[in-house]
């Protein structure tokens, strides 16, 4: 038990130190990226640094598997160089048994990543997008997909517009909204007009509305009497097709606690939910995948340094980790496209990774 606590402490310290180093690098790189993005826009350094801090949780969340591999490598190379691993084996404890403590720490970190880090990432990502839109266009843009349909909010210097559509479609290079209602607001004031259209097609910098009716919402005017109809009406927009498509299916901006309810609402509204379902299952399977990364790191470094080839072993473990990470993402894409079942897409890669690395460990231990 004492030895397990010692290994767990060493592993946790390695994880925290490596995490701090990567967090520092992420902040520096992302700060430079924010300076480039907002070049020519009057945004203070403090606001850009705030955006950088809001982006940091998402970046850390993405590189957790890499942190696990590197922490395991640092742990076992340190134990090998100090001959502590040799002494542990001489005391009758196998190398695989020595992995129990790091695996338990990885499970705890994975559980915290799902239960705590995931909601933090969802909140900070949404806040980052709101602030970035505000600094860039003078008002936040927002996108939401719910059981009531698709909601968009676009910001501009001339005021905000709220867009609601009951459906969307189009090909790969065209986005079309159906049964569209738009409320246009004056800057720092209330609504000034209501627009109803059968469809709205997004072009490079404007919405092209078809079969349109516009009601003015101005004090002293009768909206219905002064309403106008148009076959085609064009409205400028700051939204892009890429961002709308990404946000429509982007589940990372939804907390894992809200995701099941969101999926149920989308199903009732007739929207596809494969991407959200795969994301939910993949998040639940994350602790297992982090355990697999610990086993990957251990499979190549639980050997005495006098055998040589430490650099090659480290490189091999990192490359194998990246390979398994790629396979996991590829399986999720297949699940989102409906080519394989959701459960298989989310749970098969971490389970297969654990079995593969256990085989490597057994071979290394028993020859």
C-alpha positions in Angstrom: 0.0 0.0 0.0 2.8 2.4 0.9 4.5 1.6 -2.5 1.2 2.3 -4.3 0.9 5.7 -2.6 4.5 6.4 -3.6 4.0 5.6 -7.2 0.7 7.5 -7.3 2.3 10.6 -5.8 5.2 10.4 -8.3 2.8 10.0 -11.2 0.6 12.9 -10.1 3.6 15.2 -9.6 4.8 14.3 -13.1 1.4 15.0 -14.5 1.0 18.4 -12.8 4.6 19.5 -13.8 4.1 18.5 -17.4 0.6 20.0 -17.4 2.0 23.3 -16.1 4.7 23.4 -18.8 2.2 22.7 -21.6 -0.3 25.3 -20.1 2.5 27.9 -20.3 3.3 27.1 -23.9 -0.4 27.1 -24.8 -0.9 30.5 -23.3 2.1 32.0 -25.1 1.2 30.5 -28.5 -2.5 31.3 -28.2 -1.8 34.9 -27.1 0.3 35.4 -30.3 -2.6 33.9 -32.3 -5.1 36.3 -30.7 -2.8 39.2 -31.5 -2.7 38.1 -35.1 -6.5 37.5 -35.3 -7.4 41.0 -33.9 -4.6 42.9 -35.8 -6.0 46.2 -36.9 -8.9 46.1 -34.4 -8.8 48.4 -31.3 -8.7 45.7 -28.7 -6.6 46.1 -25.5 -3.9 43.6 -24.4 -5.9 42.8 -21.3 -8.9 41.7 -23.4 -6.8 39.6 -25.7 -5.2 37.9 -22.6 -8.7 37.2 -21.3 -9.6 35.5 -24.6 -6.4 33.4 -24.2 -7.3 32.3 -20.7 -10.8 31.4 -21.9 -9.3 29.3 -24.7 -6.9 27.4 -22.3 -9.3 24.9 -20.8 -10.3 23.6 -24.2 -6.7 23.2 -25.3 -5.8 21.3 -22.1 -8.8 19.1 -22.5 -7.6 18.2 -26.0 -4.1 17.3 -25.0 -4.9 15.2 -21.9 -4.0 11.9 -23.6 -0.5 13.3 -24.5 -0.1 14.5 -20.9 -0.9 11.0 -19.7 1.7 9.4 -22.0 4.4 11.9 -21.1 3.7 11.6 -17.3 4.0 7.8 -17.5 7.2 8.1 -19.5 8.7 10.5 -16.9 7.6 8.3 -14.0 9.0 5.0 -15.3 12.2 6.4 -16.8 12.9 8.0 -13.4 12.2 4.8 -11.5 14.4 2.9 -13.9 17.3 5.3 -13.6 17.2 5.2 -9.8 16.8 1.3 -9.9 13.6 1.6 -7.9 11.8 -0.5 -10.5 14.4 -3.2 -10.2 14.0 -3.2 -6.4 10.3 -3.3 -6.7 10.5 -6.4 -8.9 13.1 -8.0 -6.5 10.6 -7.5 -3.7 8.2 -9.8 -5.6 6.0 -7.2 -7.2 5.6 -7.5 -11.0 5.8 -4.5 -13.3 2.1 -4.8 -14.2 1.2 -4.8 -10.5 3.3 -1.6 -10.1 0.9 0.0 -12.7 -2.1 -0.2 -10.4 -1.4 3.2 -8.7 -0.8 5.2 -12.0 -3.9 3.6 -13.5 -6.0 4.6 -10.5 -4.7 8.2 -10.7 -5.5 8.2 -14.5 -9.0 7.0 -13.7 -9.5 9.8 -11.2 -8.2 12.4 -13.6 -10.4 11.0 -16.3 -13.4 11.2 -14.0 -12.6 14.8 -13.1 -12.2 15.6 -16.8 -15.7 14.3 -17.5 -17.5 15.6 -14.5 -15.7 19.0 -14.0 -13.4 20.0 -16.9 -16.1 19.2 -19.5 -18.6 21.8 -18.1 -15.8 24.3 -17.7 -14.7 23.9 -21.3 -18.3 24.3 -22.5 -18.8 27.5 -20.5 -15.4 29.0 -21.4 -15.7 28.1 -25.1 -19.1 29.8 -25.4 -17.9 32.9 -23.5 -14.8 33.1 -25.7 -17.0 33.1 -28.9 -19.3 35.7 -27.5 -16.4 38.1 -26.5 -14.5 37.5 -29.8 -17.7 38.4 -31.8 -18.2 41.4 -29.6 -14.7 42.7 -30.1 -14.8 42.0 -33.9 -18.3 43.2 -34.9 -19.5 45.2 -31.9 -22.0 42.6 -30.8 -22.0 38.9 -29.9 -23.2 36.3 -32.4 -24.8 33.1 -31.0 -26.1 29.9 -32.4 -28.4 27.4 -30.6 -30.1 24.2 -31.8 -33.0 23.1 -29.7 -36.4 21.4 -29.9 -37.9 24.7 -31.1 -35.6 24.8 -34.1 -32.4 26.7 -35.0 -31.7 30.1 -33.3 -29.0 32.5 -34.5 -28.0 35.9 -33.3 -25.7 38.0 -35.3 -24.1 41.2 -34.2 -23.3 44.3 -36.2 -22.6 48.0 -35.6 -26.1 48.8 -36.8 -27.7 46.5 -34.2 -28.5 42.9 -33.4 -30.6 40.5 -35.3 -32.2 37.3 -33.9 -33.0 34.6 -36.5 -35.2 31.6 -35.9 -35.7 28.7 -38.4 -37.6 25.5 -38.0 -35.2 23.6 -40.3 -32.1 23.8 -42.3 -30.5 22.1 -45.3 -28.5 22.6 -48.5 -25.4 21.0 -50.0 -21.8 21.1 -48.9 -21.3 24.6 -50.3 -24.7 26.1 -49.5 -26.7 26.6 -46.3 -30.4 27.1 -46.5 -32.8 27.9 -43.6 -36.5 27.2 -43.8 -39.5 29.0 -42.3 -37.4 31.9 -41.1 -38.3 34.7 -38.7 -36.0 37.6 -38.1 -36.2 40.3 -35.4 -34.0 43.3 -36.1 -33.0 45.5 -33.1 -31.6 49.0 -33.1 -28.3 49.6 -31.3 -29.0 49.8 -27.6 -32.8 49.8 -28.2 -35.7 47.5 -28.9 -36.9 45.7 -32.0 -37.4 47.9 -35.1 -38.8 45.3 -37.6 -39.9 41.7 -38.0 -39.2 39.7 -41.1 -40.9 36.4 -42.1 -39.5 34.4 -45.1 -40.0 31.0 -46.5 -36.3 30.4 -46.9 -32.9 32.1 -46.3 -29.8 31.2 -48.2 -26.4 32.2 -46.8 -24.0 33.7 -49.3 -20.5 35.1 -48.7 -21.6 38.1 -46.6 -25.4 38.2 -46.7 -28.7 36.3 -46.3 -30.8 36.0 -49.4 -34.4 35.7 -48.3 -37.2 34.3 -50.5 -41.0 35.1 -50.3 -40.6 37.8 -47.7 -42.9 39.9 -45.6 -41.5 42.8 -43.4 -43.4 44.4 -40.6 -42.1 47.7 -39.1 -42.1 47.8 -35.3 -42.0 51.5 -34.8 -44.2 53.5 -32.3 -47.1 55.2 -34.1 -47.1 52.8 -37.1 -49.6 50.0 -37.7 -47.3 47.0 -38.5 -49.8 45.2 -40.7 -50.9 48.3 -42.6 -47.3 49.4 -43.3 -46.0 45.9 -44.0 -44.1 45.3 -47.3 -43.6 42.1 -49.3 -40.7 41.1 -51.4 -39.9 38.2 -53.7 -36.2 38.5 -52.7 -34.6 40.5 -49.9 -30.9 40.7 -49.0 -29.7 41.2 -45.4 -26.0 41.6 -44.6 -24.5 39.2 -42.0 -21.3 38.6 -40.2 -21.9 34.8 -39.9 -20.2 32.3 -42.1 -21.4 29.0 -43.4 -18.4 27.2 -41.9 -19.1 28.5 -38.4 -22.8 27.9 -38.6 -22.4 24.3 -39.7 -19.7 23.7 -37.1 -21.9 25.1 -34.3 -25.0 23.3 -35.4 -23.3 20.0 -34.8 -20.8 21.1 -32.2 -21.5 19.4 -28.9 -18.4 20.6 -27.2 -20.2 23.8 -26.3 -22.8 21.8 -24.3 -22.1 20.5 -20.8 -22.2 16.8 -20.5 -25.0 17.3 -17.9 -27.2 19.1 -20.4 -26.3 16.9 -23.4 -28.9 14.1 -22.8 -31.7 16.6 -22.6 -30.5 18.4 -25.7 -30.4 15.1 -27.6 -34.0 14.3 -26.6 -35.2 17.8 -27.7 -33.4 17.6 -31.0 -34.9 14.1 -31.7 -38.4 15.5 -30.9 -37.7 18.3 -33.4 -36.6 15.9 -36.1 -32.9 16.9 -36.2 -30.0 14.5 -36.5 -28.3 13.7 -33.2 -25.6 11.3 -34.2 -22.8 13.7 -33.5 -24.1 14.6 -30.1 -24.7 10.9 -29.2 -21.2 9.9 -30.2 -19.7 12.9 -28.3 -21.6 11.9 -25.1 -20.5 8.3 -25.2 -16.9 9.3 -26.1 -16.8 11.6 -23.1 -18.1 8.8 -20.8 -15.4 6.5 -22.2 -12.6 9.1 -21.7 -11.3 7.6 -18.4 -10.7 4.3 -20.2 -8.8 6.0 -23.0 -6.6 7.8 -20.5 -5.8 4.5 -18.8 -4.9 3.2 -22.3 -2.4 6.1 -22.7 -0.8 5.2 -19.3 -0.4 1.6 -20.5 1.1 2.9 -23.8 3.7 4.9 -22.0 4.5 2.0 -19.6 4.8 -0.6 -22.3 7.9 1.0 -23.7 9.6 2.4 -20.6 9.3 -0.2 -17.9 12.8 -1.5 -18.6 16.2 -0.7 -17.1 18.1 2.1 -18.7 21.3 -0.1 -19.0 19.6 -1.9 -21.9 19.8 1.4 -23.9 17.4 2.6 -26.5 15.5 4.9 -24.2 15.0 7.6 -26.8 13.7 5.1 -29.3 11.3 3.7 -26.7 10.0 7.2 -25.8 9.5 8.0 -29.5 7.7 4.7 -30.1 5.3 5.2 -27.2 4.4 8.7 -28.3 3.9 7.6 -31.9 1.7 4.7 -30.8 -0.3 7.1 -28.6 -0.9 9.4 -31.5 -1.9 6.4 -33.7 -4.5 5.3 -31.1 -5.7 8.8 -30.8 -6.2 9.1 -34.5 -8.0 5.7 -34.6 -10.3 6.9 -31.8 -11.2 10.1 -33.7 -11.6 8.2 -37.0 -14.1 5.8 -35.2 -16.0 8.8 -33.9 -16.3 10.2 -37.4 -17.6 6.9 -38.7 -20.1 6.9 -35.8 -21.3 10.5 -36.6 -21.8 9.5 -40.2 -23.9 6.5 -39.1 -21.5 3.9 -40.7 -20.9 2.1 -37.3 -23.1 2.0 -34.2 -22.6 4.9 -31.7 -21.6 2.6 -28.8 -19.0 0.8 -31.0 -17.6 4.2 -32.2 -17.1 5.5 -28.6 -16.1 2.5 -26.6 -14.3 0.1 -29.0 -11.1 2.3 -29.4 -10.3 2.7 -25.7 -11.1 -0.9 -24.9 -9.0 -2.2 -27.9 -6.2 0.2 -26.9 -6.1 -1.3 -23.4 -6.1 -4.8 -24.7 -3.3 -4.0 -27.2 -1.1 -2.4 -24.6 -1.7 -5.1 -22.0 -0.5 -7.6 -24.6 2.7 -5.5 -25.1 3.2 -5.4 -21.3 2.7 -9.1 -20.9 5.2 -9.8 -23.7 7.7 -7.4 -22.1 7.3 -9.0 -18.7 7.2 -12.6 -19.6 9.0 -12.6 -23.0 
